[in-house]
Amino acid sequence: MDSWESIYLAGVLLVHRVAKNQTPHQIELLDNFLNNSSFSNIQNRQFMSAVNILEYANSIHIEQTRIFWSIKINLAQTYKWQGEIEKFQTIIDEIDLSAANAKFQLCVAALTSDKDTFVTKLKEVSVNNLVTVSELYEWPVFSEMRENPEFNKWVEEAYGCALSKLQTLLQPKLLDLSPKSTINMISEYYKDRSGEGLSENFNITLGSS
């Protein structure tokens, strides 16, 4: 798993650096790619690659847009889930709540266990459709708040409904890279798009090292 995370991390950073040089006019799209890549890791509790991607993203110049605030929030929560509380608090202190919208203020309240602010901002994000009910039950940033026995009541008061049960976070996955598995995965990929799988005489030569 550590090897997989290292390869994933290297791939994400390489893609971003190369694409940034080749297509500088798409920098916002590329910065969002970094954020989305790290979020997938956070969901799967692959914190090593997540924190490295986010530290890299935090070190480059990003305008204070939705992506900027998302990267800050994701980096803060990754530090927290790793138990690096000092680093977590440093990032939280860097966030200008007066400049961030209610969605990010809600996230900070969740991470800092500020229940009163969380409940207040929950009503605001519901009115402005900034966070969906499903996201409240799925996003890792709200995981500690979901443990509060009053969480469902808060959601129902703000949204008029709540989910019947908490959504389970995605569990870490080990990749099966055996030749048979790999060919089956490729076959399914093409089947999904063309309606037909690969022909029986389709062969892929894989290295044996």
Residue, then its C-alpha position, 0 to 999 in steps of 0.5 A: m500500500d505504501s508503494w502504491e501511494s508513492i506511485y500515485l503521489a509521483g504520478v499526480l505531481l508529475v502530471h500537474r507540473v508537466a501540464k502546468n508548463q504546457t497549458p498555463h491557461q488551464i491553471e485553475l483546472l489543474d489546481n482542481f485536479l490536485n485537490n480532487s486527487s487528494f480528496s480521493n486519498i482522504q476518503n480512502r484513508q491514504f493520508m501519506s499521499a494526500v498530505n504530500i499532494l496538499e502540501y505541494a498544492n499549498s506551496i504554490h500560488i493559488e488565488q483565493t478561490r473555491i479551490f484555494w479554500s478546499i486545499k486549505i480545508n483538506l490539508a487541515q483535516t489530513y493533518k488532524w486525521q494523522g494526529e499532527i495537531e500542531k500542523f492542523q492548528t497552523i493551517i486553521d489559523e491561516i484560514d481567513l473565515s471572513a473571506a471564506n463562504a459559509k461552506f468553508q466556515l461550516c467545515v472549519a467549525a466541524l474540524t474544530s468541534d465548534k458545535d454552535t457555529f456548525v449549527t448556525k452555518l448548517k442553516e446558511v449552507s442549506v438555504n444557499n445550496l452550498v452543501t447537500v444532505s448526502e455530502l454531510y453524511e459522506w465527506p470525511v471533514f464532517s466525520e466527528m460531527r456525525e458522531n454527535p447524537e444530535f447530528n441528525k436533528w441538526v440536519e433535519e432542522a436545517y434541511g427538512c430531512a435527514l438520512s436514515k443512517l450514516q454513510t460509510l467512508l470508502q475503505p482502503k483498497l489493495l489493487d489486484l495487478s495480476p495479469k488475469s485481473t488486469i486483462n479483465m479490468i481492461s475488458e470491462y473498461y471497453k465493454d462499458r463503452s462499446g457494449e462488447g468486451l475484448s475478443e478472446n484472441f486479444n493478448i497483452t504481454l506483461g513483464s514477469s519482473 
